[in-house]
Amino acid sequence: MKVCWKSYVCTAIEDGPGCLTLRCPEPSCEAAVGPDMVRLLASENERKRVKWCPGPACEYAVEYDDDFEFGSYDVSCNCKYGFCWKCMEDALIRWIVKPSVNGC
């Protein structure tokens, strides 16, 4: 794998939410950089901060900012699907089934 691709993906992840809709850097190409490519190229630390949304038919990734005030692992995707960062379960179902368990 070329160093330029690794650098491109890693820089995009560091830059923030723009990495969630990453496309090929060639202007005439509209191919998306998919989850497999990101997993292959991203460092271990970067992979810990970004996960692909488990929502039905969702193609977005979610970046986790571990600086939450209340210690909650619940995150929300652009597709409006909410899930627990740790266990990847649907947030609403998790709160209904296990209401006393905060943050998984």
C-alpha positions in Angstrom: 0.0 0.0 0.0 1.4 3.4 -0.9 2.6 5.7 1.8 0.6 8.5 0.2 -2.7 6.7 0.8 -1.9 6.0 4.4 -1.0 9.6 4.9 -4.2 10.8 3.2 -6.4 8.6 5.4 -4.6 9.3 8.6 -4.6 13.1 8.0 -8.3 13.0 7.2 -9.0 11.2 10.5 -7.0 13.7 12.4 -8.8 16.6 10.7 -12.1 15.4 12.2 -15.6 14.7 10.7 -14.5 15.2 7.1 -13.0 11.7 7.3 -16.4 10.2 7.6 -17.2 10.9 4.0 -13.8 10.4 2.6 -13.4 10.1 -1.2 -10.6 9.3 -3.5 -8.2 12.3 -3.7 -8.1 12.2 -7.5 -10.5 15.1 -8.5 -12.0 13.1 -11.5 -12.7 10.0 -9.3 -15.7 9.9 -7.0 -15.0 6.5 -5.4 -15.6 6.4 -1.6 -12.9 5.2 0.7 -14.7 2.4 2.5 -14.3 0.9 6.0 -12.0 -1.8 4.8 -9.5 0.7 3.4 -9.7 2.9 6.5 -9.1 -0.1 8.8 -6.1 -1.2 6.7 -4.5 2.3 6.6 -5.4 3.9 9.9 -3.2 3.5 13.0 -4.4 1.6 16.0 -5.1 4.8 17.9 -7.1 6.3 15.0 -9.1 3.1 14.7 -10.1 3.4 18.4 -11.6 6.8 17.7 -13.7 6.0 14.6 -16.3 3.2 14.2 -18.7 2.5 11.4 -22.3 3.0 12.4 -24.2 -0.3 12.9 -27.5 1.4 11.9 -29.5 -0.3 9.1 -28.1 0.5 5.7 -25.9 3.3 7.1 -22.6 4.0 5.4 -21.4 6.7 7.9 -18.7 6.4 10.5 -18.8 8.0 13.9 -15.9 9.7 15.7 -15.8 9.2 19.4 -14.6 12.1 21.6 -13.8 10.4 24.9 -14.1 13.7 26.7 -17.7 13.3 27.7 -18.9 15.2 30.8 -21.2 12.4 32.1 -19.2 9.3 31.2 -21.8 8.1 28.7 -20.8 6.0 25.8 -23.9 6.8 23.8 -23.2 8.3 20.5 -25.4 9.4 17.6 -24.7 9.1 13.9 -25.5 11.5 11.1 -28.2 9.0 10.1 -29.9 9.6 13.5 -29.1 6.1 14.8 -27.9 6.1 18.4 -25.7 3.4 19.8 -23.4 2.5 22.6 -19.7 3.0 21.6 -18.5 0.1 23.8 -21.0 -2.6 23.0 -22.4 -1.3 19.7 -26.0 -2.0 20.8 -28.9 0.3 19.8 -29.0 3.0 22.5 -32.8 3.1 22.9 -33.1 -0.7 23.2 -30.1 -0.8 25.6 -31.8 1.8 27.9 -35.1 -0.1 27.8 -33.6 -3.5 28.5 -30.9 -2.4 30.9 -32.0 1.0 32.3 -29.8 0.8 35.3 -26.6 0.3 33.3 -25.1 3.7 32.4 -22.4 3.6 29.8 -22.6 -0.1 29.2 
